[in-house]
Amino acid sequence: MRVSWHPEAESEMIEAARFYDRRVAGLGSDFLDAIDTAVVEITADPERFEVVENEIRRHRVKQFPYCVYYRSAADSVRILVVRHHSRHPDYWKHRR
């Protein structure tokens, strides 16, 4: 299955990894590993995770206060958001 990233989602992921690495050396890598695991789980069974709006689904990231929001098609997944739980829930709604 092909995975594509909205540019802002990719930026959010990188910024969060940098933040965690500044706090504790290596924690940024742990965060990226958790995101990778989430994406693998999403691509293995995109319909498994809850629908939050229309066809957009959400997967909670293990060990970090983040969710990955995505849209799936027959042969692809589009990652729309890597959202910290404290961010406003609607800030990303313009993304497609």
N, C-alpha and C positions, 0 to 999 in steps of 0.2 A: 504494500500500500504506500502510495506517495504522500509525503507530509510537506506542507508549505506553511510558512510562518508569516503572519502580518508583521511588517517591519516594527511597529510599536510593541508588539508582544515580544519580539526578539530583543528589543532594547530594554524592556522591563526585566527580562530574564537576566541579561548581562549586568544591568545596574544592581539588581538584587544580589547576584553572585559577588560583585565587587563590594557591596555593603557588608555581606557576611564575612568576606575575606579580611576586611579591615577590622572587624570585631574579633575574629579568631582565625589564625592562619589555617587554611585548609577547609574552613567551613563553606567557602564559596564553591569549592569542588564538590562538597557533599550536597549542596543545594542543586548544582547542575546535574549530579547523578540522580537526585530525586526527581528532577524535571524529566530527565531521560527515561527513567522508569515509568513515570506517568504517561509519557508519549508512547512508549512500547505497549503499555496496558491499553491505551486508547486505540492504537492501531490494531491490536489483537482482537478487540471486540468493541467497535465504536458505539454500538447501540446499548452497551452495558450501563453507561452512566446517565445520570438524571438530566432530563430536558429542563432548562431554566427559562427559555423563551423561544417560541417557534421551533426551529430545528437546531438551536444552539444548546450544547450540552456542557456539563461541568464535571471535572474530575478533581477531587481534593488531593493535594500533594502530601505524601506521608512525611512526617517529622518537621514540616515547615508550614507556617500560616499562609499558604498560597493555594489558589485553585487555577487550573488550566481550563479555559473556555475554548470550545472548538465547534466546528461544523464539519459534518462528514458527508461524503458522496459515495457512490459505488466503489470507487477505486482510490479515493484520496481523503485526507483529513486536512483541514485548514485551522491552524492554531491562531485564535483571535486575540487572546488575552492571557497573561500570566499575572494574576491579580492577588495582591496582599489582602487579607481579610479585612483590614481596617480602612481600605480605600472605599470611596463612595461606590455603591454597587452599579451605578449607571454611567460612570465616566467613559466607558469604552463602547457604548451603544452605537456610535457612528461607524464602527469598523465593520468591514465586510470581507 
